[in-house]
Amino acid sequence: MDSVPLWVPVLALVLLILLSAFFAMAETALMASNKYRLRHLAERGNRGAITTLKLLERTDRFLSLVLIANILLNAMAAALVTVVAIELFGNEEGVITAAAAIVAFLLIVFAEVAPKVIGATYPEPISIATSLPLQTLMRMARPLIWFVNLFVFGLLRLFRIRTGADARQTRLSPEELRSIVLEGGNFIPQKHRSILLNLFDLDTVTVDDIMIPRTQIEALDLSDPLETILEELTTCYHNKLPVCEGEINRIVGILHVRKAVGLLREAEDLTKDHLRELLVAPYFIPQDTGALDQLQQFQEQRERLGIIVDEYGEVQGLVTLDDIIEEMIGNFTTSVPGTARGDSVGWNAKGECLLEGSTPLRDINKKLGLDLPLDGPRTVNGLLLEHLQEIPEAPIALRIGNCVIEVVQVQNQAIRIVKLLRPVASRRLLSF
């Protein structure tokens, strides 16, 4: 050591610390990399991303290489500092202790903490940049890695710890995918994020949640006078209408309004039989059918309108293809009187919201940010009647959860108008 200049061991120490930092940074970057982003880059032909994915397929070999290299480099750095300290200051216990403390500090700061923080901050760029050198080193050190892993896997089998592709395989649940979409706010436009979230929710939505209730169905009754039927046709807002005979539960077909209007212009003596000839068979949907399943059924059956019936065959409502699509992407059709769902829901300056009793609870929760229960009744009217166990005499107010609901108008055995008050922590009312 007397003939070796001091700068040589110093330079060797710096080189060893840099190499150790390289492996520490590469290890953290690869383990923190987003595999979906790497797959996207790999599909676009990025060679670094392809190599990185190959390394991640065998994390056992990669980790063995990194840990072997780090341990050897750190041991060499500690030995080098100790030898230089002894040559300069003598073989004393205090000198060796001080040398060990110095090399430990240098390795912790420059070879562990700092490079790992950098690797965790920029995982994909660093993992792509370091993948090719790491792959080359893995090929060169394959015999050593095999020898080390021989004992490692033997120890893991002793403790019955599974390894391999099956143990590493991960599948994202819908809830995890939903969290990814929510956390990607800076990268996904608000409208796109809303559509994706609605798609996740569609699996839990049934046709009952989005249907037009039977009381709001606009239908032609063939038992009415012909003049009444013709007047309804000429003032109709819809393209298709259910046609019943006597009552809504006796639906005999679906009438295409445009064809009926065309027949009005051509036929001089129009009769009800002419209208019957235009009817197509109604398409019935069982109650509680999933909205996503019904969307597929509409596609397979080439239908756009379905009548929802319960287990007794009683008509409960009507749902269209547009209703399901709007549940995913939001309202896009022309507003029709009496059919808009939740369009005008919103708090006013006083923190109040006036709603019809038939407003769906799902729309209220979505528009007002509330958490009203959805496992029972589907409308405000049904929710209030369930809690009150009677038809109330307005005005009356109660709190469900953290929301105060006031009954404003009751008509025809149903709650017609309600007022919601914005939740305030200081309100003290009887809760249900």
C-alpha positions as CSV (number, residue, x, y, z in Angstrom):
1,M,0.0,0.0,0.0
2,D,3.0,2.3,0.5
3,S,3.6,2.5,-3.3
4,V,0.0,3.1,-4.1
5,P,-1.1,6.8,-4.3
6,L,-4.0,7.7,-1.9
7,W,-6.2,8.8,-4.8
8,V,-6.3,5.2,-6.1
9,P,-8.2,3.6,-3.2
10,V,-10.4,6.8,-2.9
11,L,-11.3,6.4,-6.6
12,A,-12.0,2.7,-6.1
13,L,-14.2,3.5,-3.1
14,V,-16.2,6.0,-5.1
15,L,-16.6,3.5,-7.9
16,L,-17.8,0.8,-5.6
17,I,-20.4,3.1,-4.0
18,L,-21.6,4.2,-7.5
19,L,-22.0,0.6,-8.5
20,S,-23.9,-0.3,-5.3
21,A,-26.1,2.8,-5.9
22,F,-26.8,1.6,-9.4
23,F,-28.1,-1.8,-8.3
24,A,-30.1,-0.3,-5.4
25,M,-31.7,2.3,-7.7
26,A,-32.4,-0.3,-10.4
27,E,-34.0,-2.7,-7.9
28,T,-36.4,-0.1,-6.5
29,A,-37.3,1.3,-9.9
30,L,-38.2,-2.1,-11.3
31,M,-40.2,-3.2,-8.3
32,A,-42.1,0.2,-8.3
33,S,-42.7,0.3,-12.0
34,N,-46.3,0.3,-13.3
35,K,-46.6,-2.9,-15.3
36,Y,-49.6,-1.7,-17.3
37,R,-47.6,1.4,-18.4
38,L,-44.7,-0.8,-19.3
39,R,-47.0,-3.1,-21.3
40,H,-48.4,-0.1,-23.2
41,L,-44.8,1.0,-24.1
42,A,-43.9,-2.5,-25.1
43,E,-46.8,-2.8,-27.4
44,R,-45.6,0.4,-29.1
45,G,-42.2,-1.2,-29.7
46,N,-40.1,0.2,-26.8
47,R,-37.2,-2.2,-26.5
48,G,-36.4,-1.1,-22.9
49,A,-39.9,-1.7,-21.8
50,I,-39.9,-5.2,-23.4
51,T,-36.6,-6.1,-21.6
52,T,-38.0,-4.7,-18.3
53,L,-41.0,-6.9,-18.5
54,K,-38.8,-9.9,-19.2
55,L,-36.8,-9.1,-16.0
56,L,-40.0,-8.8,-14.0
57,E,-41.2,-12.2,-15.2
58,R,-38.3,-13.7,-13.2
59,T,-38.0,-11.5,-10.1
60,D,-36.2,-14.3,-8.3
61,R,-33.2,-14.2,-10.6
62,F,-33.2,-10.4,-10.8
63,L,-33.3,-10.0,-7.0
64,S,-30.6,-12.6,-6.6
65,L,-28.4,-10.7,-9.0
66,V,-29.0,-7.3,-7.2
67,L,-28.5,-8.6,-3.7
68,I,-25.4,-10.6,-4.6
69,A,-23.9,-7.6,-6.3
70,N,-24.8,-5.2,-3.4
71,I,-23.5,-7.5,-0.7
72,L,-20.2,-8.0,-2.5
73,L,-19.7,-4.3,-3.4
74,N,-20.6,-3.2,0.2
75,A,-18.2,-5.7,1.7
76,M,-15.4,-4.6,-0.7
77,A,-16.0,-1.0,0.2
78,A,-15.9,-1.7,3.9
79,A,-12.7,-3.7,3.6
80,L,-11.1,-1.0,1.4
81,V,-11.9,1.8,3.9
82,T,-10.6,-0.4,6.8
83,V,-7.3,-1.2,5.1
84,V,-6.7,2.5,4.1
85,A,-7.5,3.6,7.7
86,I,-5.1,1.1,9.2
87,E,-2.3,2.1,6.8
88,L,-2.8,5.8,7.6
89,F,-3.6,5.7,11.3
90,G,-2.4,2.4,12.6
91,N,-4.0,-0.9,13.7
92,E,-6.0,0.4,16.6
93,E,-9.5,-0.5,17.8
94,G,-10.7,3.2,17.6
95,V,-9.4,3.5,14.0
96,I,-11.3,0.4,12.9
97,T,-14.5,1.5,14.6
98,A,-14.3,4.9,13.0
99,A,-13.6,3.4,9.6
100,A,-16.6,1.1,9.9
101,A,-18.8,4.0,11.0
102,I,-17.6,6.2,8.0
103,V,-18.2,3.5,5.4
104,A,-21.6,2.6,6.9
105,F,-22.7,6.3,6.7
106,L,-21.4,6.6,3.1
107,L,-23.2,3.4,2.0
108,I,-26.5,4.3,3.7
109,V,-26.6,7.8,2.2
110,F,-25.0,7.4,-1.2
111,A,-25.7,3.7,-1.9
112,E,-29.0,3.0,-0.3
113,V,-31.4,5.9,0.6
114,A,-30.6,8.4,-2.1
115,P,-30.6,6.0,-5.1
116,K,-33.7,4.2,-3.8
117,V,-35.6,7.5,-3.4
118,I,-34.6,8.4,-7.0
119,G,-35.7,5.0,-8.3
120,A,-39.0,5.2,-6.5
121,T,-39.6,8.7,-7.9
122,Y,-38.8,7.9,-11.6
123,P,-39.5,4.1,-11.8
124,E,-40.3,3.6,-15.5
125,P,-37.6,5.8,-17.0
126,I,-34.9,4.3,-14.7
127,S,-36.1,0.7,-15.1
128,I,-36.1,1.1,-18.9
129,A,-32.7,2.7,-19.0
130,T,-31.1,0.0,-16.7
131,S,-32.8,-3.1,-18.1
132,L,-30.3,-3.8,-20.8
133,P,-27.2,-3.7,-18.5
134,L,-29.0,-5.8,-16.0
135,Q,-30.1,-8.4,-18.5
136,T,-26.5,-8.7,-19.7
137,L,-25.2,-9.1,-16.1
138,M,-27.9,-11.8,-15.5
139,R,-26.6,-13.8,-18.4
140,M,-23.0,-13.5,-17.2
141,A,-23.8,-14.4,-13.6
142,R,-26.3,-17.2,-14.4
143,P,-24.2,-20.0,-12.8
144,L,-23.8,-18.0,-9.6
145,I,-27.4,-17.1,-9.5
146,W,-28.4,-20.7,-10.1
147,F,-26.1,-21.9,-7.2
148,V,-27.5,-19.3,-4.8
149,N,-31.2,-19.9,-5.8
150,L,-30.6,-23.7,-5.3
151,F,-30.3,-23.1,-1.5
152,V,-32.9,-20.3,-1.5
153,F,-35.7,-22.4,-3.1
154,G,-34.7,-25.3,-0.9
155,L,-35.3,-23.1,2.2
156,L,-38.6,-21.8,0.8
157,R,-39.9,-25.4,0.1
158,L,-38.9,-26.3,3.7
159,F,-41.3,-23.6,4.9
160,R,-43.9,-24.4,2.2
161,I,-43.7,-21.0,0.6
162,R,-45.0,-21.1,-3.0
163,T,-43.0,-19.5,-5.7
164,G,-43.3,-19.2,-9.5
165,A,-45.8,-17.6,-11.9
166,D,-48.9,-18.8,-10.0
167,A,-47.8,-17.1,-6.8
168,R,-46.9,-13.9,-8.5
169,Q,-50.0,-13.6,-10.7
170,T,-52.2,-10.7,-9.7
171,R,-55.6,-9.9,-10.9
172,L,-57.3,-6.5,-10.3
173,S,-60.8,-6.6,-8.9
174,P,-63.4,-4.1,-10.1
175,E,-63.0,-2.1,-6.9
176,E,-59.2,-1.9,-7.5
177,L,-59.8,-0.8,-11.1
178,R,-62.2,1.8,-9.9
179,S,-59.5,3.1,-7.5
180,I,-57.1,3.3,-10.4
181,V,-59.5,5.4,-12.4
182,L,-60.2,7.7,-9.4
183,E,-56.5,8.2,-8.8
184,G,-55.8,9.0,-12.5
185,G,-57.6,12.3,-12.3
186,N,-54.7,14.2,-13.8
187,F,-54.5,11.9,-16.8
188,I,-58.1,11.1,-17.5
189,P,-60.5,13.8,-18.6
190,Q,-63.5,14.3,-16.2
191,K,-66.1,13.2,-18.7
192,H,-64.1,10.0,-19.6
193,R,-63.5,9.3,-15.9
194,S,-67.3,9.6,-15.2
195,I,-68.1,7.2,-18.0
196,L,-65.6,4.6,-16.8
197,L,-67.0,4.9,-13.2
198,N,-70.5,4.5,-14.5
199,L,-69.4,1.3,-16.4
200,F,-68.1,-0.2,-13.1
201,D,-71.4,0.7,-11.4
202,L,-73.5,-0.7,-14.2
203,D,-72.9,-4.2,-13.0
204,T,-74.7,-3.5,-9.7
205,V,-77.7,-1.6,-11.4
206,T,-80.9,-3.3,-12.3
207,V,-83.5,-2.3,-14.8
208,D,-85.8,-1.4,-11.8
209,D,-83.3,1.4,-10.9
210,I,-83.5,3.2,-14.3
211,M,-87.0,2.3,-15.6
212,I,-89.9,4.6,-16.2
213,P,-92.5,3.6,-13.6
214,R,-95.8,2.3,-14.8
215,T,-97.6,5.5,-13.5
216,Q,-95.5,7.6,-15.9
217,I,-95.7,5.3,-19.0
218,E,-97.4,7.0,-21.9
219,A,-99.4,4.3,-23.7
220,L,-102.2,4.1,-26.2
221,D,-105.4,2.4,-25.0
222,L,-107.4,0.8,-27.8
223,S,-110.5,0.9,-25.7
224,D,-110.5,4.7,-25.9
225,P,-112.4,6.5,-28.7
226,L,-110.6,6.7,-32.0
227,E,-110.5,10.5,-31.7
228,T,-108.7,10.3,-28.4
229,I,-106.1,7.8,-29.8
230,L,-105.4,10.0,-32.8
231,E,-105.0,13.1,-30.6
232,E,-102.5,11.2,-28.5
233,L,-100.6,10.1,-31.6
234,T,-100.3,13.6,-33.0
235,T,-99.1,15.0,-29.6
236,C,-96.7,12.2,-28.7
237,Y,-93.1,12.9,-27.9
238,H,-91.9,9.3,-28.3
239,N,-90.9,7.2,-31.3
240,K,-92.5,4.0,-29.9
241,L,-95.5,3.6,-27.7
242,P,-96.9,0.6,-25.8
243,V,-100.4,-0.2,-26.8
244,C,-102.8,-1.7,-24.2
245,E,-106.4,-2.8,-24.2
246,G,-108.4,-1.6,-21.2
247,E,-105.5,-1.3,-18.7
248,I,-101.7,-1.1,-18.7
249,N,-101.3,-4.8,-17.7
250,R,-102.9,-5.9,-21.0
251,I,-100.3,-4.7,-23.4
252,V,-101.0,-6.1,-26.9
253,G,-98.1,-4.6,-28.8
254,I,-95.7,-1.8,-29.5
255,L,-96.6,0.9,-32.1
256,H,-94.1,2.7,-34.2
257,V,-95.4,6.3,-34.1
258,R,-93.9,7.3,-37.4
259,K,-95.6,4.5,-39.2
260,A,-98.9,5.4,-37.5
261,V,-98.5,9.1,-38.6
262,G,-97.8,8.0,-42.1
263,L,-100.9,5.9,-42.1
264,L,-102.9,8.9,-40.9
265,R,-101.9,10.7,-44.1
266,E,-102.6,7.8,-46.4
267,A,-105.8,6.2,-45.0
268,E,-109.0,8.1,-45.4
269,D,-111.1,6.0,-43.1
270,L,-108.6,5.0,-40.4
271,T,-109.8,2.4,-37.9
272,K,-108.4,0.7,-34.8
273,D,-107.8,-2.4,-37.0
274,H,-105.4,-0.4,-39.1
275,L,-103.4,0.4,-36.0
276,R,-103.5,-3.2,-34.8
277,E,-101.8,-4.2,-38.1
278,L,-98.9,-1.9,-37.3
279,L,-98.2,-3.4,-33.8
280,V,-95.2,-5.5,-33.1
281,A,-95.0,-8.1,-30.3
282,P,-94.0,-6.5,-27.0
283,Y,-90.7,-7.5,-25.4
284,F,-91.0,-8.3,-21.7
285,I,-88.2,-8.1,-19.2
286,P,-88.2,-9.9,-15.8
287,Q,-88.0,-7.6,-12.8
288,D,-84.5,-7.2,-11.2
289,T,-82.7,-8.0,-14.4
290,G,-79.2,-6.5,-14.4
291,A,-78.8,-3.4,-16.6
292,L,-75.6,-4.8,-18.1
293,D,-77.3,-8.1,-18.9
294,Q,-80.2,-6.3,-20.4
295,L,-77.9,-4.2,-22.6
296,Q,-76.6,-7.4,-24.0
297,Q,-80.1,-8.8,-24.5
298,F,-81.1,-5.6,-26.4
299,Q,-78.2,-6.2,-28.7
300,E,-78.8,-9.9,-29.2
301,Q,-82.6,-9.5,-29.6
302,R,-82.3,-6.3,-31.7
303,E,-84.8,-4.6,-29.4
304,R,-84.8,-1.0,-28.1
305,L,-87.7,-1.0,-25.7
306,G,-88.8,-3.5,-23.0
307,I,-91.7,-3.8,-20.7
308,I,-90.7,-4.8,-17.1
309,V,-93.0,-7.2,-15.4
310,D,-92.9,-8.8,-11.9
311,E,-93.3,-12.5,-10.9
312,Y,-97.1,-12.2,-11.3
313,G,-96.9,-10.7,-14.8
314,E,-97.9,-7.2,-13.6
315,V,-96.3,-4.3,-15.5
316,Q,-93.9,-2.4,-13.3
317,G,-92.3,0.0,-15.8
318,L,-90.6,0.5,-19.1
319,V,-86.9,0.7,-20.0
320,T,-85.3,1.6,-23.3
321,L,-81.8,1.1,-24.8
322,D,-81.4,4.9,-24.4
323,D,-82.0,4.7,-20.7
324,I,-79.2,2.2,-20.2
325,I,-76.8,4.1,-22.4
326,E,-77.6,7.3,-20.5
327,E,-76.8,5.5,-17.3
328,M,-73.3,5.1,-18.6
329,I,-72.6,8.3,-20.4
330,G,-75.1,10.8,-19.0
331,N,-78.2,12.3,-20.5
332,F,-78.0,13.0,-24.2
333,T,-81.5,12.7,-25.6
334,T,-83.9,15.6,-26.0
335,S,-85.8,16.3,-22.8
336,V,-89.3,15.0,-22.8
337,P,-91.9,16.3,-20.3
338,G,-92.2,14.0,-17.3
339,T,-89.3,11.7,-18.3
340,A,-86.2,13.6,-17.3
341,R,-84.5,11.8,-14.4
342,G,-82.5,14.0,-12.0
343,D,-81.7,16.8,-14.5
344,S,-82.8,19.6,-12.2
345,V,-81.5,18.1,-9.0
346,G,-79.2,20.5,-7.2
347,W,-78.8,22.6,-4.0
348,N,-80.0,26.3,-4.2
349,A,-78.3,29.2,-2.4
350,K,-80.2,28.3,0.8
351,G,-78.9,24.8,0.8
352,E,-82.3,23.4,-0.2
353,C,-83.5,21.1,-3.0
354,L,-87.1,20.7,-4.1
355,L,-87.9,17.4,-5.7
356,E,-90.7,15.2,-6.9
357,G,-91.5,12.2,-4.8
358,S,-90.9,9.9,-7.7
359,T,-87.2,11.0,-8.1
360,P,-84.9,8.0,-7.9
361,L,-82.6,7.8,-4.9
362,R,-79.7,6.9,-7.1
363,D,-80.0,10.2,-9.0
364,I,-80.2,12.1,-5.7
365,N,-77.1,10.5,-4.3
366,K,-75.2,11.1,-7.5
367,K,-76.3,14.7,-8.0
368,L,-76.3,15.9,-4.4
369,G,-73.4,13.8,-3.0
370,L,-75.7,12.1,-0.4
371,D,-75.7,8.5,0.9
372,L,-79.4,7.6,1.1
373,P,-79.9,3.8,1.3
374,L,-80.4,2.0,-2.0
375,D,-81.1,-1.5,-0.7
376,G,-84.8,-1.0,-0.3
377,P,-87.2,1.5,-2.0
378,R,-85.9,3.2,-5.1
379,T,-87.7,6.6,-4.8
380,V,-88.0,9.3,-2.2
381,N,-91.7,8.6,-1.9
382,G,-91.0,4.9,-1.1
383,L,-88.2,5.7,1.3
384,L,-90.3,8.1,3.3
385,L,-93.3,5.7,3.4
386,E,-91.0,2.9,4.6
387,H,-89.8,4.9,7.5
388,L,-93.1,6.6,8.4
389,Q,-95.2,3.4,8.0
390,E,-98.1,5.6,6.9
391,I,-99.1,8.2,4.4
392,P,-98.1,11.5,6.1
393,E,-100.1,14.7,6.3
394,A,-97.8,17.5,5.1
395,P,-95.8,19.2,6.4
396,I,-93.5,16.8,8.3
397,A,-89.8,16.5,8.4
398,L,-87.4,13.7,9.4
399,R,-83.7,12.9,9.0
400,I,-82.5,9.8,7.2
401,G,-78.8,9.4,7.6
402,N,-77.4,12.9,7.6
403,C,-80.0,14.4,5.3
404,V,-83.2,16.2,6.4
405,I,-86.2,15.5,4.2
406,E,-89.4,17.6,4.5
407,V,-92.7,16.5,3.0
408,V,-94.2,19.4,1.2
409,Q,-97.2,18.0,-0.7
410,V,-99.1,14.7,-0.5
411,Q,-101.6,13.9,-3.2
412,N,-103.5,10.7,-4.2
413,Q,-102.0,8.5,-1.5
414,A,-98.4,9.4,-2.5
415,I,-95.8,12.0,-1.5
416,R,-95.6,14.4,-4.5
417,I,-93.2,17.1,-3.5
418,V,-90.3,16.9,-0.9
419,K,-87.7,19.4,0.2
420,L,-84.1,18.2,1.0
421,L,-81.9,20.3,3.3
422,R,-78.2,20.2,2.9
423,P,-76.6,18.1,5.7
424,V,-75.2,20.3,8.5
425,A,-73.4,18.9,11.5
426,S,-75.3,21.1,13.9
427,R,-78.8,19.9,13.0
428,R,-80.5,17.9,15.8
429,L,-83.5,16.0,14.6
430,L,-84.7,12.5,15.1
431,S,-82.7,10.1,12.9
432,F,-83.8,6.9,11.2
